Amino acid sequence: MSLETRDYTVLIVEDEDMLRQACSDVLDAFGYRVLLAANGEEAVQMVKSEGERIDCVILDLTMPGMNGAAAYAQMRKIKPDLRVIVTSGHDVEDALQHFPKGSMFEYIQKPYSMYELHKRLQKLLASSASNNEA
């Protein structure tokens, strides 16, 4: 299956300005449409207002205010089938402790390469697209 990145909109939720912008620049260069949020509250508002356009969220776990786990819960209430990649400096076992059992998301540990992020994003979007075609 060929994945046309220009057909997908990705919301990047990251409180670190430099990392948020770097992710945006790289995903834009790969052809994705990119939306940005600096914290969990902004992310939830974007899903409320732009949810139909958003295909995937790249979500930082540790942020001031509403953290990634709380934002994930709110976003999934708004859009239950939302695809999410959680990012964190914690290892996966520590990160999973912040989410209810059975939460559905991909996980990528910081620091990660932009190439690795792109590959994970492609895999998630391709698997979701093939599930929608079935």
The first five atom37 places (N, CA, C, CB, O) and aatype in JSON, in Angstrom:
{
  "aatype": [12, 15, 10, 6, 16, 1, 3, 18, 16, 19, 10, 9, 19, 6, 3, 6, 3, 12, 10, 1, 5, 0, 4, 15, 3, 19, 10, 3, 0, 13, 7, 18, 1, 19, 10, 10, 0, 0, 2, 7, 6, 6, 0, 19, 5, 12, 19, 11, 15, 6, 7, 6, 1, 9, 3, 4, 19, 9, 10, 3, 10, 16, 12, 14, 7, 12, 2, 7, 0, 0, 0, 18, 0, 5, 12, 1, 11, 9, 11, 14, 3, 10, 1, 19, 9, 19, 16, 15, 7, 8, 3, 19, 6, 3, 0, 10, 5, 8, 13, 14, 11, 7, 15, 12, 13, 6, 18, 9, 5, 11, 14, 18, 15, 12, 18, 6, 10, 8, 11, 1, 10, 5, 11, 10, 10, 0, 15, 15, 0, 15, 2, 2, 6, 0],
  "atom_mask": [
    [1, 1, 1, 1, 1],
    [1, 1, 1, 1, 1],
    [1, 1, 1, 1, 1],
    [1, 1, 1, 1, 1],
    [1, 1, 1, 1, 1],
    [1, 1, 1, 1, 1],
    [1, 1, 1, 1, 1],
    [1, 1, 1, 1, 1],
    [1, 1, 1, 1, 1],
    [1, 1, 1, 1, 1],
    [1, 1, 1, 1, 1],
    [1, 1, 1, 1, 1],
    [1, 1, 1, 1, 1],
    [1, 1, 1, 1, 1],
    [1, 1, 1, 1, 1],
    [1, 1, 1, 1, 1],
    [1, 1, 1, 1, 1],
    [1, 1, 1, 1, 1],
    [1, 1, 1, 1, 1],
    [1, 1, 1, 1, 1],
    [1, 1, 1, 1, 1],
    [1, 1, 1, 1, 1],
    [1, 1, 1, 1, 1],
    [1, 1, 1, 1, 1],
    [1, 1, 1, 1, 1],
    [1, 1, 1, 1, 1],
    [1, 1, 1, 1, 1],
    [1, 1, 1, 1, 1],
    [1, 1, 1, 1, 1],
    [1, 1, 1, 1, 1],
    [1, 1, 1, 0, 1],
    [1, 1, 1, 1, 1],
    [1, 1, 1, 1, 1],
    [1, 1, 1, 1, 1],
    [1, 1, 1, 1, 1],
    [1, 1, 1, 1, 1],
    [1, 1, 1, 1, 1],
    [1, 1, 1, 1, 1],
    [1, 1, 1, 1, 1],
    [1, 1, 1, 0, 1],
    [1, 1, 1, 1, 1],
    [1, 1, 1, 1, 1],
    [1, 1, 1, 1, 1],
    [1, 1, 1, 1, 1],
    [1, 1, 1, 1, 1],
    [1, 1, 1, 1, 1],
    [1, 1, 1, 1, 1],
    [1, 1, 1, 1, 1],
    [1, 1, 1, 1, 1],
    [1, 1, 1, 1, 1],
    [1, 1, 1, 0, 1],
    [1, 1, 1, 1, 1],
    [1, 1, 1, 1, 1],
    [1, 1, 1, 1, 1],
    [1, 1, 1, 1, 1],
    [1, 1, 1, 1, 1],
    [1, 1, 1, 1, 1],
    [1, 1, 1, 1, 1],
    [1, 1, 1, 1, 1],
    [1, 1, 1, 1, 1],
    [1, 1, 1, 1, 1],
    [1, 1, 1, 1, 1],
    [1, 1, 1, 1, 1],
    [1, 1, 1, 1, 1],
    [1, 1, 1, 0, 1],
    [1, 1, 1, 1, 1],
    [1, 1, 1, 1, 1],
    [1, 1, 1, 0, 1],
    [1, 1, 1, 1, 1],
    [1, 1, 1, 1, 1],
    [1, 1, 1, 1, 1],
    [1, 1, 1, 1, 1],
    [1, 1, 1, 1, 1],
    [1, 1, 1, 1, 1],
    [1, 1, 1, 1, 1],
    [1, 1, 1, 1, 1],
    [1, 1, 1, 1, 1],
    [1, 1, 1, 1, 1],
    [1, 1, 1, 1, 1],
    [1, 1, 1, 1, 1],
    [1, 1, 1, 1, 1],
    [1, 1, 1, 1, 1],
    [1, 1, 1, 1, 1],
    [1, 1, 1, 1, 1],
    [1, 1, 1, 1, 1],
    [1, 1, 1, 1, 1],
    [1, 1, 1, 1, 1],
    [1, 1, 1, 1, 1],
    [1, 1, 1, 0, 1],
    [1, 1, 1, 1, 1],
    [1, 1, 1, 1, 1],
    [1, 1, 1, 1, 1],
    [1, 1, 1, 1, 1],
    [1, 1, 1, 1, 1],
    [1, 1, 1, 1, 1],
    [1, 1, 1, 1, 1],
    [1, 1, 1, 1, 1],
    [1, 1, 1, 1, 1],
    [1, 1, 1, 1, 1],
    [1, 1, 1, 1, 1],
    [1, 1, 1, 1, 1],
    [1, 1, 1, 0, 1],
    [1, 1, 1, 1, 1],
    [1, 1, 1, 1, 1],
    [1, 1, 1, 1, 1],
    [1, 1, 1, 1, 1],
    [1, 1, 1, 1, 1],
    [1, 1, 1, 1, 1],
    [1, 1, 1, 1, 1],
    [1, 1, 1, 1, 1],
    [1, 1, 1, 1, 1],
    [1, 1, 1, 1, 1],
    [1, 1, 1, 1, 1],
    [1, 1, 1, 1, 1],
    [1, 1, 1, 1, 1],
    [1, 1, 1, 1, 1],
    [1, 1, 1, 1, 1],
    [1, 1, 1, 1, 1],
    [1, 1, 1, 1, 1],
    [1, 1, 1, 1, 1],
    [1, 1, 1, 1, 1],
    [1, 1, 1, 1, 1],
    [1, 1, 1, 1, 1],
    [1, 1, 1, 1, 1],
    [1, 1, 1, 1, 1],
    [1, 1, 1, 1, 1],
    [1, 1, 1, 1, 1],
    [1, 1, 1, 1, 1],
    [1, 1, 1, 1, 1],
    [1, 1, 1, 1, 1],
    [1, 1, 1, 1, 1],
    [1, 1, 1, 1, 1],
    [1, 1, 1, 1, 1],
    [1, 1, 1, 1, 1]
  ],
  "atom_positions": [
    [[0.83, -1.18, 0.0], [0.0, 0.0, 0.0], [0.88, 1.24, 0.0], [-0.95, 0.0, 1.21], [1.84, 1.33, 0.76]],
    [[0.56, 2.18, -0.82], [1.29, 3.44, -0.87], [0.63, 4.44, 0.05], [1.36, 3.99, -2.32], [-0.58, 4.67, -0.03]],
    [[1.41, 5.04, 0.92], [0.89, 6.02, 1.87], [1.18, 7.42, 1.35], [1.52, 5.82, 3.29], [2.33, 7.82, 1.23]],
    [[0.12, 8.16, 1.03], [0.27, 9.53, 0.57], [0.24, 10.44, 1.79], [-0.86, 9.91, -0.45], [-0.83, 10.69, 2.36]],
    [[1.4, 10.94, 2.21], [1.47, 11.73, 3.43], [0.67, 13.01, 3.35], [2.91, 12.07, 3.76], [0.18, 13.5, 4.36]],
    [[0.51, 13.56, 2.15], [-0.22, 14.82, 2.03], [-1.7, 14.65, 2.37], [-0.08, 15.37, 0.62], [-2.42, 15.63, 2.56]],
    [[-2.15, 13.41, 2.45], [-3.54, 13.14, 2.8], [-3.77, 13.11, 4.31], [-3.97, 11.81, 2.19], [-4.9, 12.91, 4.76]],
    [[-2.72, 13.31, 5.09], [-2.83, 13.17, 6.55], [-2.46, 14.46, 7.28], [-1.94, 12.04, 7.04], [-1.52, 15.17, 6.9]],
    [[-3.22, 14.74, 8.33], [-2.94, 15.88, 9.21], [-2.5, 15.34, 10.56], [-4.19, 16.81, 9.35], [-3.16, 14.49, 11.15]],
    [[-1.37, 15.85, 11.05], [-0.8, 15.42, 12.31], [-0.77, 16.59, 13.28], [0.63, 14.84, 12.1], [-0.3, 17.68, 12.94]],
    [[-1.26, 16.37, 14.48], [-1.19, 17.36, 15.56], [0.0, 17.02, 16.43], [-2.51, 17.39, 16.4], [0.07, 15.92, 16.99]],
    [[0.94, 17.94, 16.55], [2.12, 17.77, 17.4], [1.86, 18.52, 18.71], [3.43, 18.28, 16.69], [1.63, 19.73, 18.7]],
    [[1.9, 17.78, 19.83], [1.68, 18.37, 21.15], [2.98, 18.22, 21.93], [0.47, 17.68, 21.9], [3.33, 17.13, 22.37]],
    [[3.67, 19.33, 22.09], [5.01, 19.33, 22.71], [5.25, 20.68, 23.35], [6.13, 19.01, 21.65], [5.09, 21.72, 22.71]],
    [[5.65, 20.67, 24.63], [5.86, 21.94, 25.33], [7.23, 22.55, 25.04], [5.71, 21.74, 26.82], [7.42, 23.75, 25.27]],
    [[8.18, 21.78, 24.54], [9.49, 22.31, 24.21], [9.44, 22.92, 22.8], [10.59, 21.2, 24.3], [9.27, 22.21, 21.81]],
    [[9.59, 24.25, 22.74], [9.45, 24.98, 21.47], [10.34, 24.42, 20.37], [9.77, 26.44, 21.68], [9.88, 24.2, 19.25]],
    [[11.61, 24.18, 20.67], [12.55, 23.73, 19.64], [12.17, 22.36, 19.09], [13.97, 23.68, 20.2], [12.23, 22.14, 17.88]],
    [[11.78, 21.44, 19.97], [11.4, 20.1, 19.52], [10.09, 20.16, 18.73], [11.26, 19.15, 20.74], [9.96, 19.49, 17.71]],
    [[9.13, 20.94, 19.2], [7.86, 21.09, 18.49], [8.11, 21.61, 17.07], [6.91, 22.05, 19.28], [7.55, 21.1, 16.11]],
    [[8.96, 22.63, 16.95], [9.24, 23.21, 15.64], [10.02, 22.25, 14.76], [10.01, 24.52, 15.79], [9.77, 22.15, 13.56]],
    [[10.99, 21.53, 15.34], [11.76, 20.55, 14.57], [10.85, 19.46, 14.02], [12.88, 19.93, 15.44], [10.96, 19.09, 12.85]],
    [[9.97, 18.94, 14.86], [9.01, 17.92, 14.4], [8.14, 18.47, 13.28], [8.12, 17.43, 15.57], [7.91, 17.8, 12.27]],
    [[7.66, 19.68, 13.47], [6.82, 20.32, 12.47], [7.55, 20.46, 11.14], [6.35, 21.69, 12.96], [7.01, 20.11, 10.09]],
    [[8.77, 20.96, 11.18], [9.55, 21.17, 9.96], [9.79, 19.85, 9.22], [10.9, 21.83, 10.3], [9.64, 19.79, 8.0]],
    [[10.15, 18.82, 9.97], [10.45, 17.53, 9.33], [9.18, 16.91, 8.76], [11.09, 16.57, 10.34], [9.19, 16.45, 7.61]],
    [[8.1, 16.88, 9.52], [6.87, 16.28, 9.02], [6.31, 17.07, 7.84], [5.83, 16.17, 10.13], [5.75, 16.5, 6.91]],
    [[6.45, 18.39, 7.89], [6.05, 19.21, 6.76], [6.88, 18.86, 5.51], [6.2, 20.72, 7.11], [6.35, 18.77, 4.41]],
    [[8.17, 18.66, 5.71], [9.04, 18.29, 4.6], [8.66, 16.91, 4.03], [10.5, 18.28, 5.05], [8.82, 16.68, 2.83]],
    [[8.17, 16.01, 4.88], [7.71, 14.7, 4.42], [6.34, 14.79, 3.74], [7.66, 13.72, 5.59], [5.89, 13.82, 3.14]],
    [[5.69, 15.94, 3.84], [4.44, 16.15, 3.14], [3.18, 16.1, 3.98], [0.0, 0.0, 0.0], [2.08, 16.22, 3.45]],
    [[3.32, 15.94, 5.29], [2.14, 15.94, 6.16], [1.64, 17.37, 6.35], [2.47, 15.3, 7.53], [2.42, 18.33, 6.29]],
    [[0.34, 17.5, 6.59], [-0.21, 18.77, 7.09], [0.01, 18.72, 8.6], [-1.75, 18.96, 6.71], [-0.25, 17.7, 9.23]],
    [[0.47, 19.82, 9.17], [0.86, 19.82, 10.58], [0.1, 20.91, 11.34], [2.37, 20.03, 10.73], [-0.01, 22.05, 10.89]],
    [[-0.43, 20.52, 12.51], [-1.01, 21.45, 13.47], [-0.15, 21.39, 14.72], [-2.53, 21.12, 13.78], [0.44, 20.35, 15.01]],
    [[-0.08, 22.48, 15.48], [0.79, 22.54, 16.65], [0.01, 22.93, 17.9], [1.93, 23.51, 16.42], [-0.88, 23.78, 17.85]],
    [[0.38, 22.31, 19.02], [-0.14, 22.69, 20.33], [1.01, 22.64, 21.32], [-1.32, 21.76, 20.78], [1.82, 21.71, 21.29]],
    [[1.09, 23.63, 22.19], [2.21, 23.72, 23.14], [1.91, 23.04, 24.47], [2.55, 25.18, 23.4], [2.79, 22.91, 25.32]],
    [[0.66, 22.59, 24.67], [0.31, 21.93, 25.93], [-0.96, 21.11, 25.75], [0.12, 22.97, 27.07], [-1.59, 21.13, 24.69]],
    [[-1.31, 20.38, 26.8], [-2.48, 19.5, 26.74], [-3.78, 20.24, 26.52], [0.0, 0.0, 0.0], [-4.64, 19.78, 25.76]],
    [[-3.94, 21.38, 27.16], [-5.17, 22.16, 27.0], [-5.37, 22.59, 25.55], [-5.14, 23.39, 27.92], [-6.47, 22.47, 25.01]],
    [[-4.3, 23.1, 24.92], [-4.39, 23.49, 23.52], [-4.73, 22.3, 22.64], [-3.07, 24.14, 23.05], [-5.51, 22.41, 21.69]],
    [[-4.14, 21.15, 22.94], [-4.39, 19.95, 22.15], [-5.85, 19.54, 22.21], [-3.5, 18.8, 22.63], [-6.46, 19.23, 21.18]],
    [[-6.43, 19.54, 23.4], [-7.84, 19.17, 23.55], [-8.72, 20.14, 22.77], [-8.25, 19.15, 25.05], [-9.66, 19.72, 22.09]],
    [[-8.43, 21.43, 22.85], [-9.2, 22.42, 22.1], [-9.07, 22.21, 20.59], [-8.74, 23.84, 22.47], [-10.04, 22.37, 19.85]],
    [[-7.87, 21.84, 20.14], [-7.68, 21.6, 18.7], [-8.48, 20.39, 18.25], [-6.18, 21.41, 18.37], [-9.06, 20.4, 17.17]],
    [[-8.52, 19.35, 19.07], [-9.29, 18.16, 18.7], [-10.78, 18.5, 18.7], [-9.0, 16.99, 19.68], [-11.53, 18.0, 17.86]],
    [[-11.21, 19.34, 19.63], [-12.62, 19.78, 19.63], [-12.94, 20.53, 18.35], [-12.91, 20.67, 20.86], [-13.99, 20.3, 17.74]],
    [[-12.07, 21.44, 17.94], [-12.37, 22.3, 16.8], [-11.95, 21.71, 15.45], [-11.71, 23.62, 16.99], [-12.58, 21.99, 14.43]],
    [[-10.91, 20.9, 15.44], [-10.35, 20.39, 14.18], [-10.35, 18.86, 14.11], [-8.93, 20.89, 14.0], [-9.7, 18.29, 13.24]],
    [[-11.06, 18.21, 15.01], [-10.99, 16.75, 15.14], [-11.2, 15.97, 13.87], [0.0, 0.0, 0.0], [-10.54, 14.95, 13.65]],
    [[-12.1, 16.42, 13.04], [-12.36, 15.68, 11.79], [-11.16, 15.69, 10.86], [-13.56, 16.28, 11.07], [-10.98, 14.76, 10.08]],
    [[-10.33, 16.72, 10.95], [-9.14, 16.83, 10.09], [-7.95, 16.06, 10.63], [-8.76, 18.28, 9.92], [-7.07, 15.66, 9.87]],
    [[-7.9, 15.85, 11.94], [-6.71, 15.29, 12.59], [-6.7, 13.77, 12.45], [-6.65, 15.69, 14.09], [-7.62, 13.08, 12.88]],
    [[-5.63, 13.26, 11.83], [-5.5, 11.82, 11.63], [-4.66, 11.17, 12.72], [-4.88, 11.54, 10.29], [-4.85, 9.99, 13.03]],
    [[-3.73, 11.92, 13.3], [-2.85, 11.36, 14.32], [-2.32, 12.49, 15.19], [-1.68, 10.57, 13.68], [-2.16, 13.62, 14.74]],
    [[-2.05, 12.15, 16.45], [-1.47, 13.09, 17.4], [-0.13, 12.53, 17.87], [-2.43, 13.35, 18.61], [-0.03, 11.37, 18.24]],
    [[0.88, 13.38, 17.85], [2.17, 13.06, 18.48], [2.14, 13.82, 19.79], [3.43, 13.45, 17.56], [2.17, 15.05, 19.8]],
    [[2.1, 13.09, 20.9], [1.76, 13.66, 22.2], [2.87, 13.44, 23.23], [0.47, 13.05, 22.7], [3.2, 12.31, 23.57]],
    [[3.43, 14.53, 23.71], [4.43, 14.47, 24.78], [3.72, 14.07, 26.07], [5.17, 15.85, 24.95], [2.63, 14.56, 26.36]],
    [[4.33, 13.19, 26.84], [3.73, 12.73, 28.09], [3.87, 13.75, 29.2], [4.36, 11.42, 28.52], [2.91, 14.01, 29.93]],
    [[5.05, 14.35, 29.34], [5.33, 15.23, 30.46], [5.29, 16.68, 30.01], [6.69, 14.91, 31.09], [6.17, 17.16, 29.3]],
    [[4.24, 17.38, 30.46], [4.06, 18.8, 30.13], [3.48, 19.49, 31.35], [3.14, 18.99, 28.87], [2.78, 18.85, 32.14]],
    [[3.75, 20.77, 31.52], [3.12, 21.5, 32.62], [1.61, 21.64, 32.38], [3.77, 22.9, 32.79], [1.16, 21.61, 31.23]],
    [[0.85, 21.79, 33.44], [-0.6, 21.87, 33.3], [-1.16, 20.49, 33.02], [0.0, 0.0, 0.0], [-0.84, 19.53, 33.73]],
    [[-1.99, 20.39, 31.99], [-2.57, 19.1, 31.62], [-1.48, 18.25, 30.95], [-3.8, 19.29, 30.66], [-0.99, 18.59, 29.88]],
    [[-1.12, 17.14, 31.6], [-0.08, 16.29, 31.05], [-0.62, 15.45, 29.88], [0.5, 15.37, 32.14], [-1.81, 15.5, 29.56]],
    [[0.25, 14.7, 29.27], [-0.13, 13.92, 28.1], [-1.19, 12.88, 28.38], [0.0, 0.0, 0.0], [-2.08, 12.67, 27.56]],
    [[-1.12, 12.22, 29.54], [-2.12, 11.19, 29.87], [-3.51, 11.8, 30.01], [-1.73, 10.46, 31.16], [-4.49, 11.24, 29.51]],
    [[-3.61, 12.95, 30.67], [-4.9, 13.62, 30.84], [-5.41, 14.13, 29.49], [-4.79, 14.79, 31.85], [-6.6, 14.01, 29.19]],
    [[-4.52, 14.69, 28.68], [-4.92, 15.16, 27.36], [-5.38, 14.0, 26.49], [-3.75, 15.91, 26.68], [-6.36, 14.13, 25.75]],
    [[-4.68, 12.87, 26.57], [-5.06, 11.67, 25.82], [-6.49, 11.26, 26.17], [-4.07, 10.5, 26.1], [-7.3, 10.99, 25.28]],
    [[-6.78, 11.21, 27.45], [-8.12, 10.79, 27.9], [-9.19, 11.74, 27.36], [-8.18, 10.75, 29.44], [-10.23, 11.28, 26.89]],
    [[-8.94, 13.04, 27.42], [-9.92, 14.02, 26.93], [-10.07, 13.94, 25.41], [-9.5, 15.44, 27.34], [-11.19, 13.99, 24.9]],
    [[-8.97, 13.8, 24.7], [-9.03, 13.73, 23.24], [-9.77, 12.48, 22.78], [-7.63, 13.76, 22.64], [-10.53, 12.53, 21.82]],
    [[-9.55, 11.35, 23.47], [-10.22, 10.11, 23.09], [-11.72, 10.16, 23.39], [-9.59, 8.92, 23.82], [-12.5, 9.48, 22.73]],
    [[-12.14, 10.97, 24.36], [-13.58, 11.17, 24.6], [-14.2, 11.91, 23.42], [-13.81, 11.97, 25.92], [-15.33, 11.62, 23.02]],
    [[-13.46, 12.85, 22.86], [-13.94, 13.64, 21.73], [-13.91, 12.83, 20.44], [-13.11, 14.93, 21.58], [-14.85, 12.85, 19.65]],
    [[-12.81, 12.12, 20.24], [-12.61, 11.33, 19.01], [-12.05, 9.96, 19.41], [-11.63, 12.08, 18.0], [-10.83, 9.78, 19.47]],
    [[-12.93, 8.99, 19.68], [-12.5, 7.68, 20.21], [-11.52, 6.91, 19.34], [-13.69, 6.84, 20.43], [-10.74, 6.12, 19.85]],
    [[-11.55, 7.13, 18.03], [-10.65, 6.39, 17.14], [-9.36, 7.15, 16.83], [-11.37, 6.08, 15.85], [-8.62, 6.78, 15.91]],
    [[-9.09, 8.19, 17.58], [-7.9, 9.01, 17.34], [-6.63, 8.18, 17.51], [-7.88, 10.21, 18.3], [-6.47, 7.47, 18.5]],
    [[-5.75, 8.28, 16.53], [-4.46, 7.58, 16.58], [-3.45, 8.48, 17.27], [-3.97, 7.18, 15.15], [-3.36, 9.67, 16.97]],
    [[-2.69, 7.89, 18.2], [-1.79, 8.68, 19.03], [-0.43, 7.99, 19.12], [-2.38, 8.9, 20.45], [-0.34, 6.78, 19.29]],
    [[0.62, 8.81, 19.01], [1.98, 8.37, 19.32], [2.41, 9.17, 20.54], [2.98, 8.58, 18.1], [2.53, 10.39, 20.47]],
    [[2.63, 8.49, 21.66], [3.08, 9.13, 22.9], [4.6, 9.17, 22.89], [2.54, 8.39, 24.16], [5.25, 8.18, 22.56]],
    [[5.16, 10.33, 23.26], [6.61, 10.48, 23.36], [6.98, 10.84, 24.79], [7.14, 11.56, 22.37], [6.26, 11.57, 25.46]],
    [[8.11, 10.31, 25.24], [8.55, 10.61, 26.61], [10.0, 10.19, 26.78], [7.66, 9.89, 27.64], [10.51, 9.33, 26.06]],
    [[10.65, 10.8, 27.76], [11.98, 10.39, 28.15], [11.95, 9.17, 29.06], [0.0, 0.0, 0.0], [12.98, 8.54, 29.3]],
    [[10.77, 8.82, 29.56], [10.61, 7.63, 30.4], [10.66, 6.38, 29.54], [9.28, 7.68, 31.2], [10.35, 6.43, 28.35]],
    [[11.06, 5.25, 30.14], [10.97, 4.01, 29.36], [9.5, 3.61, 29.27], [11.82, 2.88, 30.0], [8.66, 4.14, 30.0]],
    [[9.21, 2.68, 28.41], [7.81, 2.36, 28.09], [7.03, 1.89, 29.31], [7.76, 1.3, 27.01], [5.86, 2.23, 29.46]],
    [[7.66, 1.11, 30.2], [6.95, 0.62, 31.38], [6.54, 1.78, 32.28], [7.83, -0.38, 32.17], [5.42, 1.81, 32.79]],
    [[7.44, 2.74, 32.49], [7.1, 3.92, 33.29], [6.01, 4.74, 32.63], [8.35, 4.79, 33.52], [5.1, 5.22, 33.3]],
    [[6.11, 4.9, 31.33], [5.11, 5.69, 30.6], [3.73, 5.04, 30.69], [5.52, 5.85, 29.12], [2.73, 5.74, 30.88]],
    [[3.66, 3.73, 30.57], [2.38, 3.03, 30.6], [1.65, 3.21, 31.93], [2.59, 1.56, 30.33], [0.42, 3.13, 31.97]],
    [[2.39, 3.43, 33.0], [1.76, 3.62, 34.31], [0.86, 4.86, 34.36], [2.83, 3.73, 35.38], [0.01, 4.96, 35.24]],
    [[1.04, 5.78, 33.44], [0.25, 7.02, 33.41], [-1.08, 6.87, 32.67], [1.06, 8.11, 32.76], [-1.9, 7.79, 32.68]],
    [[-1.3, 5.71, 32.05], [-2.48, 5.51, 31.22], [-3.32, 4.35, 31.74], [-2.09, 5.25, 29.77], [-2.79, 3.41, 32.33]],
    [[-4.64, 4.42, 31.54], [-5.5, 3.29, 31.93], [-5.13, 2.04, 31.15], [-6.98, 3.63, 31.71], [-4.69, 2.11, 30.0]],
    [[-5.29, 0.89, 31.78], [-5.02, -0.38, 31.11], [-5.86, -0.46, 29.84], [-5.33, -1.58, 32.05], [-7.04, -0.12, 29.83]],
    [[-5.24, -0.92, 28.77], [-5.94, -1.07, 27.5], [-5.92, 0.18, 26.62], [0.0, 0.0, 0.0], [-6.54, 0.18, 25.56]],
    [[-5.23, 1.24, 27.06], [-5.13, 2.44, 26.23], [-4.46, 2.08, 24.91], [-4.35, 3.57, 26.96], [-3.54, 1.25, 24.87]],
    [[-4.92, 2.7, 23.84], [-4.43, 2.37, 22.51], [-3.57, 3.5, 21.96], [-5.59, 2.08, 21.55], [-4.08, 4.56, 21.6]],
    [[-2.27, 3.28, 21.91], [-1.36, 4.26, 21.34], [-0.03, 3.6, 21.02], [-1.16, 5.45, 22.29], [0.28, 2.53, 21.54]],
    [[0.73, 4.23, 20.19], [2.11, 3.85, 19.94], [2.97, 4.62, 20.92], [2.54, 4.13, 18.44], [2.53, 5.63, 21.48]],
    [[4.19, 4.16, 21.14], [5.09, 4.84, 22.07], [6.46, 4.96, 21.43], [5.18, 4.09, 23.42], [6.96, 4.01, 20.81]],
    [[7.07, 6.13, 21.58], [8.44, 6.33, 21.11], [9.19, 7.09, 22.21], [8.48, 7.11, 19.73], [8.74, 8.12, 22.69]],
    [[10.34, 6.55, 22.59], [11.11, 7.14, 23.69], [12.04, 8.23, 23.18], [11.91, 6.06, 24.42], [12.7, 8.09, 22.16]],
    [[12.06, 9.33, 23.94], [13.0, 10.42, 23.66], [14.38, 10.04, 24.19], [12.52, 11.77, 24.28], [14.45, 9.35, 25.21]],
    [[15.44, 10.45, 23.56], [15.48, 11.17, 22.29], [15.25, 10.2, 21.14], [16.83, 11.92, 22.11], [15.7, 9.05, 21.19]],
    [[14.55, 10.64, 20.14], [14.29, 9.82, 18.96], [14.73, 10.6, 17.72], [12.78, 9.43, 18.87], [14.83, 11.83, 17.74]],
    [[15.0, 9.86, 16.67], [15.37, 10.53, 15.42], [14.09, 10.89, 14.67], [16.31, 9.62, 14.53], [13.06, 10.23, 14.84]],
    [[14.16, 11.91, 13.87], [13.0, 12.3, 13.07], [12.65, 11.22, 12.05], [13.26, 13.64, 12.35], [11.49, 11.03, 11.71]],
    [[13.66, 10.5, 11.59], [13.42, 9.39, 10.68], [12.61, 8.3, 11.39], [14.75, 8.81, 10.14], [11.67, 7.76, 10.82]],
    [[12.99, 7.99, 12.63], [12.27, 6.98, 13.41], [10.82, 7.41, 13.64], [12.97, 6.72, 14.76], [9.9, 6.6, 13.53]],
    [[10.63, 8.68, 13.97], [9.28, 9.2, 14.17], [8.46, 9.07, 12.88], [9.33, 10.68, 14.64], [7.3, 8.64, 12.92]],
    [[9.04, 9.44, 11.77], [8.35, 9.34, 10.48], [7.96, 7.89, 10.18], [9.23, 9.89, 9.35], [6.84, 7.64, 9.74]],
    [[8.85, 6.96, 10.41], [8.57, 5.54, 10.15], [7.43, 5.04, 11.04], [9.84, 4.69, 10.36], [6.55, 4.31, 10.58]],
    [[7.45, 5.41, 12.33], [6.36, 5.01, 13.24], [5.03, 5.59, 12.79], [6.67, 5.45, 14.68], [4.0, 4.92, 12.81]],
    [[5.07, 6.85, 12.39], [3.87, 7.52, 11.92], [3.32, 6.84, 10.67], [4.16, 9.01, 11.64], [2.12, 6.59, 10.57]],
    [[4.19, 6.53, 9.72], [3.77, 5.83, 8.51], [3.13, 4.49, 8.84], [4.95, 5.62, 7.56], [2.08, 4.13, 8.3]],
    [[3.76, 3.75, 9.74], [3.25, 2.42, 10.12], [1.86, 2.54, 10.75], [4.22, 1.73, 11.1], [0.96, 1.78, 10.41]],
    [[1.69, 3.49, 11.65], [0.42, 3.67, 12.33], [-0.67, 4.09, 11.34], [0.55, 4.72, 13.44], [-1.78, 3.55, 11.37]],
    [[-0.37, 5.02, 10.48], [-1.36, 5.49, 9.51], [-1.68, 4.42, 8.48], [-0.86, 6.74, 8.81], [-2.84, 4.28, 8.08]],
    [[-0.68, 3.67, 8.05], [-0.91, 2.59, 7.07], [-1.76, 1.48, 7.67], [0.42, 2.02, 6.57], [-2.66, 0.97, 7.02]],
    [[-1.48, 1.11, 8.92], [-2.27, 0.03, 9.54], [-3.7, 0.48, 9.77], [-1.63, -0.41, 10.88], [-4.63, -0.31, 9.62]],
    [[-3.89, 1.75, 10.12], [-5.24, 2.26, 10.31], [-5.97, 2.36, 8.99], [-5.19, 3.63, 10.99], [-7.17, 2.08, 8.93]],
    [[-5.27, 2.74, 7.93], [-5.9, 2.84, 6.61], [-6.32, 1.46, 6.12], [-4.94, 3.49, 5.6], [-7.4, 1.31, 5.55]],
    [[-5.47, 0.45, 6.34], [-5.83, -0.9, 5.89], [-6.98, -1.45, 6.73], [-4.62, -1.84, 5.97], [-7.81, -2.2, 6.2]],
    [[-7.07, -1.1, 8.01], [-8.21, -1.52, 8.83], [-9.5, -0.87, 8.33], [-7.97, -1.15, 10.31], [-10.56, -1.49, 8.38]],
    [[-9.42, 0.37, 7.85], [-10.6, 1.07, 7.35], [-11.06, 0.49, 6.02], [-10.31, 2.55, 7.2], [-12.24, 0.58, 5.69]],
    [[-10.13, -0.1, 5.25], [-10.48, -0.68, 3.96], [-11.09, -2.06, 4.09], [-9.26, -0.76, 3.09], [-11.77, -2.52, 3.18]],
    [[-10.86, -2.71, 5.22], [-11.35, -4.09, 5.41], [-12.85, -4.14, 5.57], [-10.7, -4.72, 6.62], [-13.42, -5.21, 5.74]]
  ]
}
